[in-house]
């Protein structure tokens, strides 16, 4: 059962990462801001291999900040720069 839960979480995170990349790609922001956001997404993607639940939380926080208009120049954050 635990394995099924992990697979479901992985599917949700993968779909959310795909949506996040599309969202960031469509933002009307300076290129350096877009690059910073894409780096954060890549760090989160890599983190899914080690800590899937933690990566999911970090992804949700990052996208909540993006949706609220809090972009990298406004963000002070955690170990990887992700709030």
mmCIF file of the N, C-alpha and C atoms, coordinates in Angstrom:
data_MODEL
# 
_entry.id   MODEL 
# 
loop_
_atom_site.group_PDB 
_atom_site.id 
_atom_site.type_symbol 
_atom_site.label_atom_id 
_atom_site.label_alt_id 
_atom_site.label_comp_id 
_atom_site.label_asym_id 
_atom_site.label_entity_id 
_atom_site.label_seq_id 
_atom_site.pdbx_PDB_ins_code 
_atom_site.Cartn_x 
_atom_site.Cartn_y 
_atom_site.Cartn_z 
_atom_site.occupancy 
_atom_site.B_iso_or_equiv 
_atom_site.pdbx_formal_charge 
_atom_site.auth_seq_id 
_atom_site.auth_comp_id 
_atom_site.auth_asym_id 
_atom_site.auth_atom_id 
_atom_site.pdbx_PDB_model_num 
ATOM 1   N N  . UNK A 1 1  ? 0.816  -1.202 0.000   1.00 0.00 ? 1  UNK A N  1 
ATOM 2   C CA . UNK A 1 1  ? 0.000  0.000  0.000   1.00 0.00 ? 1  UNK A CA 1 
ATOM 3   C C  . UNK A 1 1  ? 0.860  1.267  0.000   1.00 0.00 ? 1  UNK A C  1 
ATOM 4   N N  . UNK A 1 2  ? 1.899  1.285  0.811   1.00 0.00 ? 2  UNK A N  1 
ATOM 5   C CA . UNK A 1 2  ? 2.765  2.453  0.886   1.00 0.00 ? 2  UNK A CA 1 
ATOM 6   C C  . UNK A 1 2  ? 3.321  2.805  -0.493  1.00 0.00 ? 2  UNK A C  1 
ATOM 7   N N  . UNK A 1 3  ? 3.703  1.794  -1.225  1.00 0.00 ? 3  UNK A N  1 
ATOM 8   C CA . UNK A 1 3  ? 4.269  1.999  -2.553  1.00 0.00 ? 3  UNK A CA 1 
ATOM 9   C C  . UNK A 1 3  ? 3.254  2.666  -3.486  1.00 0.00 ? 3  UNK A C  1 
ATOM 10  N N  . UNK A 1 4  ? 1.981  2.265  -3.388  1.00 0.00 ? 4  UNK A N  1 
ATOM 11  C CA . UNK A 1 4  ? 0.938  2.880  -4.207  1.00 0.00 ? 4  UNK A CA 1 
ATOM 12  C C  . UNK A 1 4  ? 0.806  4.363  -3.892  1.00 0.00 ? 4  UNK A C  1 
ATOM 13  N N  . UNK A 1 5  ? 0.880  4.697  -2.605  1.00 0.00 ? 5  UNK A N  1 
ATOM 14  C CA . UNK A 1 5  ? 0.807  6.103  -2.201  1.00 0.00 ? 5  UNK A CA 1 
ATOM 15  C C  . UNK A 1 5  ? 1.964  6.909  -2.759  1.00 0.00 ? 5  UNK A C  1 
ATOM 16  N N  . UNK A 1 6  ? 3.153  6.319  -2.760  1.00 0.00 ? 6  UNK A N  1 
ATOM 17  C CA . UNK A 1 6  ? 4.323  6.987  -3.320  1.00 0.00 ? 6  UNK A CA 1 
ATOM 18  C C  . UNK A 1 6  ? 4.149  7.204  -4.824  1.00 0.00 ? 6  UNK A C  1 
ATOM 19  N N  . UNK A 1 7  ? 3.616  6.207  -5.514  1.00 0.00 ? 7  UNK A N  1 
ATOM 20  C CA . UNK A 1 7  ? 3.408  6.343  -6.953  1.00 0.00 ? 7  UNK A CA 1 
ATOM 21  C C  . UNK A 1 7  ? 2.382  7.428  -7.265  1.00 0.00 ? 7  UNK A C  1 
ATOM 22  N N  . UNK A 1 8  ? 1.326  7.489  -6.473  1.00 0.00 ? 8  UNK A N  1 
ATOM 23  C CA . UNK A 1 8  ? 0.318  8.534  -6.669  1.00 0.00 ? 8  UNK A CA 1 
ATOM 24  C C  . UNK A 1 8  ? 0.916  9.908  -6.424  1.00 0.00 ? 8  UNK A C  1 
ATOM 25  N N  . UNK A 1 9  ? 1.714  10.031 -5.359  1.00 0.00 ? 9  UNK A N  1 
ATOM 26  C CA . UNK A 1 9  ? 2.356  11.310 -5.065  1.00 0.00 ? 9  UNK A CA 1 
ATOM 27  C C  . UNK A 1 9  ? 3.318  11.672 -6.195  1.00 0.00 ? 9  UNK A C  1 
ATOM 28  N N  . UNK A 1 10 ? 4.083  10.712 -6.656  1.00 0.00 ? 10 UNK A N  1 
ATOM 29  C CA . UNK A 1 10 ? 5.010  10.966 -7.762  1.00 0.00 ? 10 UNK A CA 1 
ATOM 30  C C  . UNK A 1 10 ? 4.249  11.467 -8.995  1.00 0.00 ? 10 UNK A C  1 
ATOM 31  N N  . UNK A 1 11 ? 3.139  10.827 -9.321  1.00 0.00 ? 11 UNK A N  1 
ATOM 32  C CA . UNK A 1 11 ? 2.333  11.256 -10.476 1.00 0.00 ? 11 UNK A CA 1 
ATOM 33  C C  . UNK A 1 11 ? 1.840  12.690 -10.296 1.00 0.00 ? 11 UNK A C  1 
ATOM 34  N N  . UNK A 1 12 ? 1.371  13.017 -9.086  1.00 0.00 ? 12 UNK A N  1 
ATOM 35  C CA . UNK A 1 12 ? 0.879  14.379 -8.823  1.00 0.00 ? 12 UNK A CA 1 
ATOM 36  C C  . UNK A 1 12 ? 2.005  15.396 -8.933  1.00 0.00 ? 12 UNK A C  1 
ATOM 37  N N  . UNK A 1 13 ? 3.159  15.073 -8.355  1.00 0.00 ? 13 UNK A N  1 
ATOM 38  C CA . UNK A 1 13 ? 4.289  15.996 -8.400  1.00 0.00 ? 13 UNK A CA 1 
ATOM 39  C C  . UNK A 1 13 ? 4.775  16.166 -9.845  1.00 0.00 ? 13 UNK A C  1 
ATOM 40  N N  . UNK A 1 14 ? 4.852  15.085 -10.586 1.00 0.00 ? 14 UNK A N  1 
ATOM 41  C CA . UNK A 1 14 ? 5.288  15.169 -11.985 1.00 0.00 ? 14 UNK A CA 1 
ATOM 42  C C  . UNK A 1 14 ? 4.346  16.064 -12.788 1.00 0.00 ? 14 UNK A C  1 
ATOM 43  N N  . UNK A 1 15 ? 3.055  15.907 -12.595 1.00 0.00 ? 15 UNK A N  1 
ATOM 44  C CA . UNK A 1 15 ? 2.079  16.734 -13.308 1.00 0.00 ? 15 UNK A CA 1 
ATOM 45  C C  . UNK A 1 15 ? 2.205  18.200 -12.878 1.00 0.00 ? 15 UNK A C  1 
ATOM 46  N N  . UNK A 1 16 ? 2.404  18.418 -11.576 1.00 0.00 ? 16 UNK A N  1 
ATOM 47  C CA . UNK A 1 16 ? 2.530  19.787 -11.062 1.00 0.00 ? 16 UNK A CA 1 
ATOM 48  C C  . UNK A 1 16 ? 3.817  20.439 -11.574 1.00 0.00 ? 16 UNK A C  1 
ATOM 49  N N  . UNK A 1 17 ? 4.897  19.660 -11.663 1.00 0.00 ? 17 UNK A N  1 
ATOM 50  C CA . UNK A 1 17 ? 6.143  20.203 -12.213 1.00 0.00 ? 17 UNK A CA 1 
ATOM 51  C C  . UNK A 1 17 ? 5.958  20.594 -13.675 1.00 0.00 ? 17 UNK A C  1 
ATOM 52  N N  . UNK A 1 18 ? 5.256  19.768 -14.430 1.00 0.00 ? 18 UNK A N  1 
ATOM 53  C CA . UNK A 1 18 ? 4.993  20.089 -15.832 1.00 0.00 ? 18 UNK A CA 1 
ATOM 54  C C  . UNK A 1 18 ? 4.207  21.395 -15.933 1.00 0.00 ? 18 UNK A C  1 
ATOM 55  N N  . UNK A 1 19 ? 3.162  21.520 -15.123 1.00 0.00 ? 19 UNK A N  1 
ATOM 56  C CA . UNK A 1 19 ? 2.361  22.747 -15.112 1.00 0.00 ? 19 UNK A CA 1 
ATOM 57  C C  . UNK A 1 19 ? 3.207  23.942 -14.677 1.00 0.00 ? 19 UNK A C  1 
ATOM 58  N N  . UNK A 1 20 ? 4.068  23.727 -13.696 1.00 0.00 ? 20 UNK A N  1 
ATOM 59  C CA . UNK A 1 20 ? 4.909  24.808 -13.185 1.00 0.00 ? 20 UNK A CA 1 
ATOM 60  C C  . UNK A 1 20 ? 5.850  25.315 -14.275 1.00 0.00 ? 20 UNK A C  1 
ATOM 61  N N  . UNK A 1 21 ? 6.438  24.404 -15.031 1.00 0.00 ? 21 UNK A N  1 
ATOM 62  C CA . UNK A 1 21 ? 7.325  24.807 -16.118 1.00 0.00 ? 21 UNK A CA 1 
ATOM 63  C C  . UNK A 1 21 ? 6.557  25.601 -17.172 1.00 0.00 ? 21 UNK A C  1 
ATOM 64  N N  . UNK A 1 22 ? 5.348  25.189 -17.476 1.00 0.00 ? 22 UNK A N  1 
ATOM 65  C CA . UNK A 1 22 ? 4.534  25.928 -18.448 1.00 0.00 ? 22 UNK A CA 1 
ATOM 66  C C  . UNK A 1 22 ? 4.176  27.309 -17.907 1.00 0.00 ? 22 UNK A C  1 
ATOM 67  N N  . UNK A 1 23 ? 3.837  27.369 -16.636 1.00 0.00 ? 23 UNK A N  1 
ATOM 68  C CA . UNK A 1 23 ? 3.494  28.652 -16.016 1.00 0.00 ? 23 UNK A CA 1 
ATOM 69  C C  . UNK A 1 23 ? 4.675  29.602 -16.059 1.00 0.00 ? 23 UNK A C  1 
ATOM 70  N N  . UNK A 1 24 ? 5.833  29.112 -15.631 1.00 0.00 ? 24 UNK A N  1 
ATOM 71  C CA . UNK A 1 24 ? 7.030  29.954 -15.621 1.00 0.00 ? 24 UNK A CA 1 
ATOM 72  C C  . UNK A 1 24 ? 7.389  30.387 -17.040 1.00 0.00 ? 24 UNK A C  1 
ATOM 73  N N  . UNK A 1 25 ? 7.264  29.478 -17.991 1.00 0.00 ? 25 UNK A N  1 
ATOM 74  C CA . UNK A 1 25 ? 7.566  29.817 -19.380 1.00 0.00 ? 25 UNK A CA 1 
ATOM 75  C C  . UNK A 1 25 ? 6.668  30.908 -19.936 1.00 0.00 ? 25 UNK A C  1 
ATOM 76  N N  . UNK A 1 26 ? 5.449  31.006 -19.427 1.00 0.00 ? 26 UNK A N  1 
ATOM 77  C CA . UNK A 1 26 ? 4.507  31.992 -19.915 1.00 0.00 ? 26 UNK A CA 1 
ATOM 78  C C  . UNK A 1 26 ? 4.492  33.306 -19.158 1.00 0.00 ? 26 UNK A C  1 
ATOM 79  N N  . UNK A 1 27 ? 5.299  33.409 -18.117 1.00 0.00 ? 27 UNK A N  1 
ATOM 80  C CA . UNK A 1 27 ? 5.319  34.648 -17.338 1.00 0.00 ? 27 UNK A CA 1 
ATOM 81  C C  . UNK A 1 27 ? 5.946  35.788 -18.131 1.00 0.00 ? 27 UNK A C  1 
ATOM 82  N N  . UNK A 1 28 ? 5.384  36.954 -17.970 1.00 0.00 ? 28 UNK A N  1 
ATOM 83  C CA . UNK A 1 28 ? 5.946  38.162 -18.577 1.00 0.00 ? 28 UNK A CA 1 
ATOM 84  C C  . UNK A 1 28 ? 6.866  38.804 -17.538 1.00 0.00 ? 28 UNK A C  1 
ATOM 85  N N  . UNK A 1 29 ? 8.064  38.255 -17.436 1.00 0.00 ? 29 UNK A N  1 
ATOM 86  C CA . UNK A 1 29 ? 9.053  38.728 -16.464 1.00 0.00 ? 29 UNK A CA 1 
ATOM 87  C C  . UNK A 1 29 ? 10.404 38.834 -17.164 1.00 0.00 ? 29 UNK A C  1 
ATOM 88  N N  . UNK A 1 30 ? 11.330 39.575 -16.560 1.00 0.00 ? 30 UNK A N  1 
ATOM 89  C CA . UNK A 1 30 ? 12.678 39.637 -17.142 1.00 0.00 ? 30 UNK A CA 1 
ATOM 90  C C  . UNK A 1 30 ? 13.305 38.242 -17.210 1.00 0.00 ? 30 UNK A C  1 
ATOM 91  N N  . UNK A 1 31 ? 14.186 38.070 -18.170 1.00 0.00 ? 31 UNK A N  1 
ATOM 92  C CA . UNK A 1 31 ? 14.792 36.758 -18.396 1.00 0.00 ? 31 UNK A CA 1 
ATOM 93  C C  . UNK A 1 31 ? 15.560 36.254 -17.182 1.00 0.00 ? 31 UNK A C  1 
ATOM 94  N N  . UNK A 1 32 ? 16.203 37.132 -16.419 1.00 0.00 ? 32 UNK A N  1 
ATOM 95  C CA . UNK A 1 32 ? 16.943 36.669 -15.244 1.00 0.00 ? 32 UNK A CA 1 
ATOM 96  C C  . UNK A 1 32 ? 16.000 36.111 -14.179 1.00 0.00 ? 32 UNK A C  1 
ATOM 97  N N  . UNK A 1 33 ? 14.813 36.669 -14.072 1.00 0.00 ? 33 UNK A N  1 
ATOM 98  C CA . UNK A 1 33 ? 13.818 36.158 -13.125 1.00 0.00 ? 33 UNK A CA 1 
ATOM 99  C C  . UNK A 1 33 ? 13.331 34.786 -13.589 1.00 0.00 ? 33 UNK A C  1 
ATOM 100 N N  . UNK A 1 34 ? 13.071 34.667 -14.886 1.00 0.00 ? 34 UNK A N  1 
ATOM 101 C CA . UNK A 1 34 ? 12.622 33.378 -15.430 1.00 0.00 ? 34 UNK A CA 1 
ATOM 102 C C  . UNK A 1 34 ? 13.695 32.309 -15.198 1.00 0.00 ? 34 UNK A C  1 
ATOM 103 N N  . UNK A 1 35 ? 14.961 32.656 -15.443 1.00 0.00 ? 35 UNK A N  1 
ATOM 104 C CA . UNK A 1 35 ? 16.052 31.694 -15.222 1.00 0.00 ? 35 UNK A CA 1 
ATOM 105 C C  . UNK A 1 35 ? 16.127 31.271 -13.760 1.00 0.00 ? 35 UNK A C  1 
ATOM 106 N N  . UNK A 1 36 ? 15.962 32.233 -12.851 1.00 0.00 ? 36 UNK A N  1 
ATOM 107 C CA . UNK A 1 36 ? 16.000 31.908 -11.419 1.00 0.00 ? 36 UNK A CA 1 
ATOM 108 C C  . UNK A 1 36 ? 14.864 30.949 -11.049 1.00 0.00 ? 36 UNK A C  1 
ATOM 109 N N  . UNK A 1 37 ? 13.689 31.195 -11.579 1.00 0.00 ? 37 UNK A N  1 
ATOM 110 C CA . UNK A 1 37 ? 12.557 30.307 -11.306 1.00 0.00 ? 37 UNK A CA 1 
ATOM 111 C C  . UNK A 1 37 ? 12.797 28.918 -11.894 1.00 0.00 ? 37 UNK A C  1 
ATOM 112 N N  . UNK A 1 38 ? 13.331 28.866 -13.096 1.00 0.00 ? 38 UNK A N  1 
ATOM 113 C CA . UNK A 1 38 ? 13.614 27.571 -13.717 1.00 0.00 ? 38 UNK A CA 1 
ATOM 114 C C  . UNK A 1 38 ? 14.677 26.805 -12.933 1.00 0.00 ? 38 UNK A C  1 
ATOM 115 N N  . UNK A 1 39 ? 15.671 27.510 -12.401 1.00 0.00 ? 39 UNK A N  1 
ATOM 116 C CA . UNK A 1 39 ? 16.678 26.839 -11.562 1.00 0.00 ? 39 UNK A CA 1 
ATOM 117 C C  . UNK A 1 39 ? 16.023 26.249 -10.324 1.00 0.00 ? 39 UNK A C  1 
ATOM 118 N N  . UNK A 1 40 ? 15.116 26.993 -9.725  1.00 0.00 ? 40 UNK A N  1 
ATOM 119 C CA . UNK A 1 40 ? 14.400 26.480 -8.546  1.00 0.00 ? 40 UNK A CA 1 
ATOM 120 C C  . UNK A 1 40 ? 13.599 25.229 -8.904  1.00 0.00 ? 40 UNK A C  1 
ATOM 121 N N  . UNK A 1 41 ? 12.959 25.248 -10.056 1.00 0.00 ? 41 UNK A N  1 
ATOM 122 C CA . UNK A 1 41 ? 12.204 24.070 -10.483 1.00 0.00 ? 41 UNK A CA 1 
ATOM 123 C C  . UNK A 1 41 ? 13.122 22.879 -10.731 1.00 0.00 ? 41 UNK A C  1 
ATOM 124 N N  . UNK A 1 42 ? 14.291 23.124 -11.280 1.00 0.00 ? 42 UNK A N  1 
ATOM 125 C CA . UNK A 1 42 ? 15.240 22.031 -11.509 1.00 0.00 ? 42 UNK A CA 1 
ATOM 126 C C  . UNK A 1 42 ? 15.751 21.450 -10.192 1.00 0.00 ? 42 UNK A C  1 
ATOM 127 N N  . UNK A 1 43 ? 15.987 22.311 -9.211  1.00 0.00 ? 43 UNK A N  1 
ATOM 128 C CA . UNK A 1 43 ? 16.415 21.830 -7.894  1.00 0.00 ? 43 UNK A CA 1 
ATOM 129 C C  . UNK A 1 43 ? 15.320 20.978 -7.272  1.00 0.00 ? 43 UNK A C  1 
ATOM 130 N N  . UNK A 1 44 ? 14.085 21.430 -7.379  1.00 0.00 ? 44 UNK A N  1 
ATOM 131 C CA . UNK A 1 44 ? 12.961 20.671 -6.837  1.00 0.00 ? 44 UNK A CA 1 
ATOM 132 C C  . UNK A 1 44 ? 12.822 19.340 -7.572  1.00 0.00 ? 44 UNK A C  1 
ATOM 133 N N  . UNK A 1 45 ? 12.992 19.367 -8.890  1.00 0.00 ? 45 UNK A N  1 
ATOM 134 C CA . UNK A 1 45 ? 12.919 18.130 -9.666  1.00 0.00 ? 45 UNK A CA 1 
ATOM 135 C C  . UNK A 1 45 ? 13.959 17.136 -9.182  1.00 0.00 ? 45 UNK A C  1 
ATOM 136 N N  . UNK A 1 46 ? 15.174 17.593 -8.989  1.00 0.00 ? 46 UNK A N  1 
ATOM 137 C CA . UNK A 1 46 ? 16.238 16.711 -8.505  1.00 0.00 ? 46 UNK A CA 1 
ATOM 138 C C  . UNK A 1 46 ? 15.926 16.198 -7.097  1.00 0.00 ? 46 UNK A C  1 
ATOM 139 N N  . UNK A 1 47 ? 15.315 17.028 -6.286  1.00 0.00 ? 47 UNK A N  1 
ATOM 140 C CA . UNK A 1 47 ? 15.006 16.645 -4.911  1.00 0.00 ? 47 UNK A CA 1 
ATOM 141 C C  . UNK A 1 47 ? 13.952 15.546 -4.833  1.00 0.00 ? 47 UNK A C  1 
ATOM 142 N N  . UNK A 1 48 ? 13.150 15.392 -5.890  1.00 0.00 ? 48 UNK A N  1 
ATOM 143 C CA . UNK A 1 48 ? 12.122 14.344 -5.851  1.00 0.00 ? 48 UNK A CA 1 
ATOM 144 C C  . UNK A 1 48 ? 12.736 12.959 -5.706  1.00 0.00 ? 48 UNK A C  1 
ATOM 145 N N  . UNK A 1 49 ? 13.974 12.805 -6.147  1.00 0.00 ? 49 UNK A N  1 
ATOM 146 C CA . UNK A 1 49 ? 14.639 11.500 -6.051  1.00 0.00 ? 49 UNK A CA 1 
ATOM 147 C C  . UNK A 1 49 ? 15.001 11.149 -4.610  1.00 0.00 ? 49 UNK A C  1 
ATOM 148 N N  . UNK A 1 50 ? 15.237 12.159 -3.786  1.00 0.00 ? 50 UNK A N  1 
ATOM 149 C CA . UNK A 1 50 ? 15.683 11.936 -2.414  1.00 0.00 ? 50 UNK A CA 1 
ATOM 150 C C  . UNK A 1 50 ? 14.561 12.089 -1.398  1.00 0.00 ? 50 UNK A C  1 
ATOM 151 N N  . UNK A 1 51 ? 13.681 13.065 -1.639  1.00 0.00 ? 51 UNK A N  1 
ATOM 152 C CA . UNK A 1 51 ? 12.647 13.406 -0.656  1.00 0.00 ? 51 UNK A CA 1 
ATOM 153 C C  . UNK A 1 51 ? 11.399 13.874 -1.397  1.00 0.00 ? 51 UNK A C  1 
ATOM 154 N N  . UNK A 1 52 ? 10.632 12.921 -1.870  1.00 0.00 ? 52 UNK A N  1 
ATOM 155 C CA . UNK A 1 52 ? 9.453  13.243 -2.669  1.00 0.00 ? 52 UNK A CA 1 
ATOM 156 C C  . UNK A 1 52 ? 8.451  14.120 -1.914  1.00 0.00 ? 52 UNK A C  1 
ATOM 157 N N  . UNK A 1 53 ? 8.078  13.783 -0.680  1.00 0.00 ? 53 UNK A N  1 
ATOM 158 C CA . UNK A 1 53 ? 7.127  14.652 0.030   1.00 0.00 ? 53 UNK A CA 1 
ATOM 159 C C  . UNK A 1 53 ? 7.673  16.064 0.259   1.00 0.00 ? 53 UNK A C  1 
ATOM 160 N N  . UNK A 1 54 ? 8.946  16.164 0.593   1.00 0.00 ? 54 UNK A N  1 
ATOM 161 C CA . UNK A 1 54 ? 9.555  17.483 0.794   1.00 0.00 ? 54 UNK A CA 1 
ATOM 162 C C  . UNK A 1 54 ? 9.585  18.283 -0.500  1.00 0.00 ? 54 UNK A C  1 
ATOM 163 N N  . UNK A 1 55 ? 9.911  17.627 -1.597  1.00 0.00 ? 55 UNK A N  1 
ATOM 164 C CA . UNK A 1 55 ? 9.929  18.300 -2.893  1.00 0.00 ? 55 UNK A CA 1 
ATOM 165 C C  . UNK A 1 55 ? 8.529  18.792 -3.260  1.00 0.00 ? 55 UNK A C  1 
ATOM 166 N N  . UNK A 1 56 ? 7.532  17.989 -2.956  1.00 0.00 ? 56 UNK A N  1 
ATOM 167 C CA . UNK A 1 56 ? 6.141  18.391 -3.242  1.00 0.00 ? 56 UNK A CA 1 
ATOM 168 C C  . UNK A 1 56 ? 5.787  19.644 -2.453  1.00 0.00 ? 56 UNK A C  1 
ATOM 169 N N  . UNK A 1 57 ? 6.180  19.689 -1.193  1.00 0.00 ? 57 UNK A N  1 
ATOM 170 C CA . UNK A 1 57 ? 5.897  20.883 -0.368  1.00 0.00 ? 57 UNK A CA 1 
ATOM 171 C C  . UNK A 1 57 ? 6.625  22.105 -0.919  1.00 0.00 ? 57 UNK A C  1 
ATOM 172 N N  . UNK A 1 58 ? 7.882  21.933 -1.275  1.00 0.00 ? 58 UNK A N  1 
ATOM 173 C CA . UNK A 1 58 ? 8.660  23.055 -1.803  1.00 0.00 ? 58 UNK A CA 1 
ATOM 174 C C  . UNK A 1 58 ? 8.074  23.550 -3.112  1.00 0.00 ? 58 UNK A C  1 
ATOM 175 N N  . UNK A 1 59 ? 7.620  22.645 -3.958  1.00 0.00 ? 59 UNK A N  1 
ATOM 176 C CA . UNK A 1 59 ? 7.004  23.030 -5.224  1.00 0.00 ? 59 UNK A CA 1 
ATOM 177 C C  . UNK A 1 59 ? 5.739  23.831 -4.979  1.00 0.00 ? 59 UNK A C  1 
ATOM 178 N N  . UNK A 1 60 ? 4.915  23.382 -4.056  1.00 0.00 ? 60 UNK A N  1 
ATOM 179 C CA . UNK A 1 60 ? 3.678  24.108 -3.763  1.00 0.00 ? 60 UNK A CA 1 
ATOM 180 C C  . UNK A 1 60 ? 3.968  25.504 -3.210  1.00 0.00 ? 60 UNK A C  1 
ATOM 181 N N  . UNK A 1 61 ? 4.976  25.619 -2.339  1.00 0.00 ? 61 UNK A N  1 
ATOM 182 C CA . UNK A 1 61 ? 5.332  26.940 -1.804  1.00 0.00 ? 61 UNK A CA 1 
ATOM 183 C C  . UNK A 1 61 ? 5.842  27.849 -2.910  1.00 0.00 ? 61 UNK A C  1 
ATOM 184 N N  . UNK A 1 62 ? 6.701  27.318 -3.779  1.00 0.00 ? 62 UNK A N  1 
ATOM 185 C CA . UNK A 1 62 ? 7.240  28.125 -4.871  1.00 0.00 ? 62 UNK A CA 1 
ATOM 186 C C  . UNK A 1 62 ? 6.121  28.621 -5.776  1.00 0.00 ? 62 UNK A C  1 
ATOM 187 N N  . UNK A 1 63 ? 5.217  27.728 -6.151  1.00 0.00 ? 63 UNK A N  1 
ATOM 188 C CA . UNK A 1 63 ? 4.154  28.135 -7.069  1.00 0.00 ? 63 UNK A CA 1 
ATOM 189 C C  . UNK A 1 63 ? 3.161  29.077 -6.397  1.00 0.00 ? 63 UNK A C  1 
ATOM 190 N N  . UNK A 1 64 ? 2.946  28.924 -5.108  1.00 0.00 ? 64 UNK A N  1 
ATOM 191 C CA . UNK A 1 64 ? 2.097  29.877 -4.388  1.00 0.00 ? 64 UNK A CA 1 
ATOM 192 C C  . UNK A 1 64 ? 2.736  31.262 -4.425  1.00 0.00 ? 64 UNK A C  1 
ATOM 193 N N  . UNK A 1 65 ? 4.059  31.325 -4.258  1.00 0.00 ? 65 UNK A N  1 
ATOM 194 C CA . UNK A 1 65 ? 4.757  32.605 -4.340  1.00 0.00 ? 65 UNK A CA 1 
ATOM 195 C C  . UNK A 1 65 ? 4.646  33.199 -5.744  1.00 0.00 ? 65 UNK A C  1 
ATOM 196 N N  . UNK A 1 66 ? 4.827  32.375 -6.761  1.00 0.00 ? 66 UNK A N  1 
ATOM 197 C CA . UNK A 1 66 ? 4.736  32.849 -8.143  1.00 0.00 ? 66 UNK A CA 1 
ATOM 198 C C  . UNK A 1 66 ? 3.327  33.382 -8.405  1.00 0.00 ? 66 UNK A C  1 
ATOM 199 N N  . UNK A 1 67 ? 2.326  32.618 -7.998  1.00 0.00 ? 67 UNK A N  1 
ATOM 200 C CA . UNK A 1 67 ? 0.941  33.041 -8.231  1.00 0.00 ? 67 UNK A CA 1 
ATOM 201 C C  . UNK A 1 67 ? 0.597  34.318 -7.475  1.00 0.00 ? 67 UNK A C  1 
ATOM 202 N N  . UNK A 1 68 ? 1.268  34.550 -6.337  1.00 0.00 ? 68 UNK A N  1 
ATOM 203 C CA . UNK A 1 68 ? 1.037  35.763 -5.559  1.00 0.00 ? 68 UNK A CA 1 
ATOM 204 C C  . UNK A 1 68 ? 1.903  36.925 -6.051  1.00 0.00 ? 68 UNK A C  1 
ATOM 205 N N  . UNK A 1 69 ? 2.743  36.656 -7.062  1.00 0.00 ? 69 UNK A N  1 
ATOM 206 C CA . UNK A 1 69 ? 3.589  37.707 -7.595  1.00 0.00 ? 69 UNK A CA 1 
ATOM 207 C C  . UNK A 1 69 ? 4.887  37.905 -6.837  1.00 0.00 ? 69 UNK A C  1 
ATOM 208 N N  . UNK A 1 70 ? 5.189  36.999 -5.920  1.00 0.00 ? 70 UNK A N  1 
ATOM 209 C CA . UNK A 1 70 ? 6.452  37.079 -5.177  1.00 0.00 ? 70 UNK A CA 1 
ATOM 210 C C  . UNK A 1 70 ? 7.505  36.315 -5.980  1.00 0.00 ? 70 UNK A C  1 
ATOM 211 N N  . UNK A 1 71 ? 8.279  37.072 -6.727  1.00 0.00 ? 71 UNK A N  1 
ATOM 212 C CA . UNK A 1 71 ? 9.263  36.476 -7.624  1.00 0.00 ? 71 UNK A CA 1 
ATOM 213 C C  . UNK A 1 71 ? 10.640 36.456 -6.966  1.00 0.00 ? 71 UNK A C  1 
ATOM 214 N N  . UNK A 1 72 ? 11.621 35.784 -7.556  1.00 0.00 ? 72 UNK A N  1 
ATOM 215 C CA . UNK A 1 72 ? 12.913 35.568 -6.895  1.00 0.00 ? 72 UNK A CA 1 
ATOM 216 C C  . UNK A 1 72 ? 13.553 36.791 -6.265  1.00 0.00 ? 72 UNK A C  1 
ATOM 217 N N  . UNK A 1 73 ? 13.400 37.959 -6.836  1.00 0.00 ? 73 UNK A N  1 
ATOM 218 C CA . UNK A 1 73 ? 14.000 39.134 -6.220  1.00 0.00 ? 73 UNK A CA 1 
ATOM 219 C C  . UNK A 1 73 ? 13.325 39.460 -4.885  1.00 0.00 ? 73 UNK A C  1 
ATOM 220 N N  . UNK A 1 74 ? 12.099 38.952 -4.676  1.00 0.00 ? 74 UNK A N  1 
ATOM 221 C CA . UNK A 1 74 ? 11.347 39.198 -3.451  1.00 0.00 ? 74 UNK A CA 1 
ATOM 222 C C  . UNK A 1 74 ? 11.459 38.062 -2.452  1.00 0.00 ? 74 UNK A C  1 
ATOM 223 N N  . UNK A 1 75 ? 12.040 36.939 -2.878  1.00 0.00 ? 75 UNK A N  1 
ATOM 224 C CA . UNK A 1 75 ? 12.010 35.733 -2.071  1.00 0.00 ? 75 UNK A CA 1 
ATOM 225 C C  . UNK A 1 75 ? 13.321 35.584 -1.304  1.00 0.00 ? 75 UNK A C  1 
ATOM 226 N N  . UNK A 1 76 ? 13.213 35.356 -0.014  1.00 0.00 ? 76 UNK A N  1 
ATOM 227 C CA . UNK A 1 76 ? 14.353 34.896 0.762   1.00 0.00 ? 76 UNK A CA 1 
ATOM 228 C C  . UNK A 1 76 ? 13.957 33.529 1.243   1.00 0.00 ? 76 UNK A C  1 
ATOM 229 N N  . UNK A 1 77 ? 14.869 32.577 1.126   1.00 0.00 ? 77 UNK A N  1 
ATOM 230 C CA . UNK A 1 77 ? 14.356 31.248 1.356   1.00 0.00 ? 77 UNK A CA 1 
ATOM 231 C C  . UNK A 1 77 ? 15.276 30.283 2.014   1.00 0.00 ? 77 UNK A C  1 
ATOM 232 N N  . UNK A 1 78 ? 14.928 29.020 1.753   1.00 0.00 ? 78 UNK A N  1 
ATOM 233 C CA . UNK A 1 78 ? 15.562 27.884 2.379   1.00 0.00 ? 78 UNK A CA 1 
ATOM 234 C C  . UNK A 1 78 ? 16.906 27.548 1.777   1.00 0.00 ? 78 UNK A C  1 
ATOM 235 N N  . UNK A 1 79 ? 17.337 26.346 2.052   1.00 0.00 ? 79 UNK A N  1 
ATOM 236 C CA . UNK A 1 79 ? 18.665 25.881 1.669   1.00 0.00 ? 79 UNK A CA 1 
ATOM 237 C C  . UNK A 1 79 ? 18.919 26.017 0.184   1.00 0.00 ? 79 UNK A C  1 
ATOM 238 N N  . UNK A 1 80 ? 17.938 25.727 -0.642  1.00 0.00 ? 80 UNK A N  1 
ATOM 239 C CA . UNK A 1 80 ? 18.154 25.772 -2.090  1.00 0.00 ? 80 UNK A CA 1 
ATOM 240 C C  . UNK A 1 80 ? 17.634 27.064 -2.691  1.00 0.00 ? 80 UNK A C  1 
ATOM 241 N N  . UNK A 1 81 ? 17.283 28.029 -1.829  1.00 0.00 ? 81 UNK A N  1 
ATOM 242 C CA . UNK A 1 81 ? 16.745 29.277 -2.323  1.00 0.00 ? 81 UNK A CA 1 
ATOM 243 C C  . UNK A 1 81 ? 15.250 29.245 -2.518  1.00 0.00 ? 81 UNK A C  1 
ATOM 244 N N  . UNK A 1 82 ? 14.649 28.086 -2.334  1.00 0.00 ? 82 UNK A N  1 
ATOM 245 C CA . UNK A 1 82 ? 13.209 27.950 -2.452  1.00 0.00 ? 82 UNK A CA 1 
ATOM 246 C C  . UNK A 1 82 ? 12.602 28.193 -1.088  1.00 0.00 ? 82 UNK A C  1 
ATOM 247 N N  . UNK A 1 83 ? 11.616 29.084 -1.020  1.00 0.00 ? 83 UNK A N  1 
ATOM 248 C CA . UNK A 1 83 ? 11.032 29.380 0.289   1.00 0.00 ? 83 UNK A CA 1 
ATOM 249 C C  . UNK A 1 83 ? 10.387 28.183 0.920   1.00 0.00 ? 83 UNK A C  1 
# 
